[in-house]
Amino acid sequence: MSLPTPFSAQKRTSASLPSENGEPRGGAARLLPRGRQQIHKTFNNLKITILCGFITILVLRGTIGLGRLSSNESDGDNRLIIEETNRILAEIRSDNDGDGDEQFPDVNSTFSLGPTTISWDEDRNVWLQKNPQFPNYINTGNPRILLVTGSPPNPCENAIGDHYLLKGLKNKVDYCRIHGVEIVYNMANLDRAMAGNWGKLPLIRRLMLSHPEFEWIWWMNSDAYFTDMAFKLPLWKYNESNLVVHGYPDLLFIEKSWISLNTGSFLVRNCQWTLDLLDAWATMGPKGSIRDEAGKILTANLKGRPEFEADDQSALIYLLIMAKDKWMGKVYVENSYNLHGFWEGLVDRYEEMMEDWRSGLGDERWPFVTHFVGCKPCGGNVDYPVERCLRSMERAFNFADNQVLKLYGFQHRGLASPSVKRIRNESVAPLVDVDLFDIRHVMEHGRVDR
Amino acid sequence: MFDKVISPCRSRRLHRYFRNGKLTLLCLILTVIMFRAYLGAGRFGTPEKDLNEIRQTFAYLRRRAEPRRILESVSTASQFHSRVYRYADFDAARIFNDGDGGGVGELKRNESEPYRLGARISDWDNERLRWLRRNPKFPNFVGRRKPRVLLVTGSSPKPCENPVGDHYLLKSLKNKVDYCRLHGLEMFYNMALLDAEMSGFWAKLPLIRKLLVSHPEVELLWWMDSDAMFTDMAFELPWERYKNHNLILHGWDHKVYGEKHWVGLNTGSFLLRNCQWSLDLLDVWAPMGPVGKAREEAGEVLTRELKDRPVFEADDQSAMVYILATQREKWKDKVYLENAFYLHGYWGILVDRYEEMIDSYHPGLGDQRWPLVTHFVGCKPCGEFGDYSVERCLKQMNRAYNFGDNQILQMYGFGHKTLASRRVVRIRNDSGKPLEVEDEFGLLHPPFKSVKLNSY
């Protein structure tokens, strides 16, 4: 006779006793039938408990990761290497290289960017005539342009910041290759007193004086991306100007807004006027008491400016307002295209742009530059949620990269994707595609394409 | 226990309810944990964060199912970003999303079919010549006897696994940008994997082919690894020396053709002419590359045939040694194995001597006295680990970068405080007559950068 199974025992009401069919087994026979049922119930509960416990552990391993319980040798090695890398990284970041022992100029001393030059236009002309192999106009009429950008020499506070600096530099290298613009990426602090955003002033001055062959110096922030690879600067508009900056004249002169101009992307001509402007501009820059005091003046005079030390953008705005007659004759405030394009209003519309417009427009239909003001992935005070910033920067980069990859027959698998997909089969006549899709040839022959 | 308060019947029912209740609760907990794992509600996030993430996942799924309604989905998705304001609290890998499929020619290749880099082109030299004649504004020679050169390098489009990797990639790219600006070279930084089968070190082959046929104006393509840095900014390649050759690599004839040594040449820095010969070579080079059986089996052949090669899958460098050694009649006379200067310089024997070089020599030599390229073979700063100690690699890469950067900064009167320091100091006073000062090595306006005079 078979034993009553545990389940059949439970199905019966607990009042009924097991039938005489139950063959006594082991020590259980000595217990009351009710006790055996109890044991069976306990066993059942125990089984379920163990099963559930097992599943819980598996799932927890999956989500939380109890890796330490089963680390094998290679895991251990990996950890050691990661720890060592982090230690070295911390060492690199904390090494401030004697930064603390600086004497910055105070309000009473005079600061200057360098020895005053007064005859730069003549000297430069003489040099250009003596050196015809370094002309300031190349390729039948285009002025030689130098794009200048840069970042601090230390690793970013966040590793993702360095990744976007890398992508930003690639983006600029692509634009410059297509348009024959030379590029300097600066990672040196040339003047400790002009540290931070002010560092662009001594840098621009130095490059102008060392490279008389450049007609225009174009400063661009590291957080600004080219998003229209086919757009050429309309330099013919600036024949009478020496400074080209994106902004709005009414915001500048009527409202005196601290964001009426944007110094994240601007051009200066290589001439005496610019040297003079840089000298006047730099007076608010020196770190320490000068910059702090200047900050107070700027906050008091410019609309909407929060309280903080002087920044180069507010200082330029203030200078142009205060000495309007001296400077504005040679300043072009550009807003017909996005020499600077504030990212928030642009990044969500990229797909719409790809459907409705084409590259080469440079304005809000297909922005020339998308500038990620306030995102600061490298470090600093962040004004926006970081996820939004990072997703948008990736989208902007891929949007631009698509325009470069089109020649090669590839596109990104979506603006959030680092992977690419083929959009054109390999051809036995690739030169046909070159004529159709190489942006330089399209610009040359006046044909436009998406 | 309850027997005293309620009837036995009821108490039994209560017991049953309790038991069922326990089971239900347990299952509920498991379900919640599974939801956290698969719908992705982060690790120990707040309930609000959980809710946001669940909404986001559904938004993503909805978007996947409705590719046409991209516009709406994009605007709704933007509301679901987490409100994190510190980069350290956010896992950046989450922003990447491999999006839709599609694309042409995506079918998986039948393994029995031979791998092809692309459609067979057989008359490239003539086609290219005709194109160059039609497009005189894009000449293949940019100076007297100076070919148009495109320097090509690249890295992965995703952030490095190593937290300091991207910083070194950035410095390495800046280093190359500087050299290219000084020498009038064009540059392409690749971040796209063009062919998933040719992954890893083989990815350069489809890229090189694509660039050659898309840029007929380029005469020479110079491939350079991302872990190689220019350390001699003044050295101009002897273009005339290579006018009859199509492939220029660093290496030794006797090591390649004689010993068949697996490091007899180096494919971390080499030049390839834009011509039919090169397309044919790429076609012969590629078949050992496709990931899987082809690469594994080729690896075995290479280990067997080449001297001192360890056991691992086929790599492009060993494959090149093998091709040159076994098909020398076909290729040898157009290949130049350069060793008069360091077109590739193994870092291990160079980095400790930089101070000695500064004392005794000057830039422009390109050889063991002042190497053109210092190549950090085996360091892998972007990956999780390499063959050498992390500390030595990172510190030496920094020194090599500063050594090269000093030659750029000296043009403007600056230099690094020491080779280990990122701080720069003035080495020349600012003069009132900037145009009368030329830099010590003549890099501001070097002869190799001057334009062709008759064009302007």
Interface residues (C-beta under 8 A of the other chain):
Chain A: S14 I48 C52 I55 T56 V59 L60 G62 T63 I64 D77 N78 I81 I82 E84 T85 N86 I88 L89 I92 D97 G98 D99 G114 P115 T116 T117 D123 R124 V126 W127 N131 P132 Q133 F134 P135 Y137 I138 N139 T140 S151 P153 N154 P155 C156 E157 N158 A159 I160 G161 D162 H163 L165 L166 K167 L169 K170 V173 D174 R177 E182 I183 V184 Y185 M187 A188 N189 L190 R206 L207 L209 S210 H211 P212 E213 D348 E351 E352 P377 V382 Y384 P385 V386 E387 R388 L390 R391 E394 D401 L405 L407 Y408 G409 F410 Q411 H412 R413 G414 L415 A416 S417 P418 S419 V420 K421 R422 I423 R424 N425 E426 S427 V428 A429 P430 L431 D433 V434 D438 R440 H441 E444
Chain B: R12 L23 L26 I29 L30 I33 M34 R36 A37 R43 I70 L71 V74 S75 S78 H81 S82 R83 V84 Y85 R86 Y87 A88 D89 F90 A92 R94 I95 F96 N97 D98 G99 D100 G101 G102 G103 V104 G105 E106 G118 A119 R120 I121 E127 R128 W131 N135 K137 F138 S155 S156 P157 K158 P159 C160 N162 P163 V164 G165 D166 H167 L169 L170 K171 L173 K174 V177 D178 R181 E186 M187 F188 Y189 M191 A192 L193 L194 K210 L211 V213 S214 H215 P216 E384 F385 V390 E391 L394 K395 D405 L409 M411 Y412 G413 F414 K417 S421 R422 R423 V424 D430 S431 G432 K433 P434 L435 L444 H445 K449 S450 V451 L453 Y456
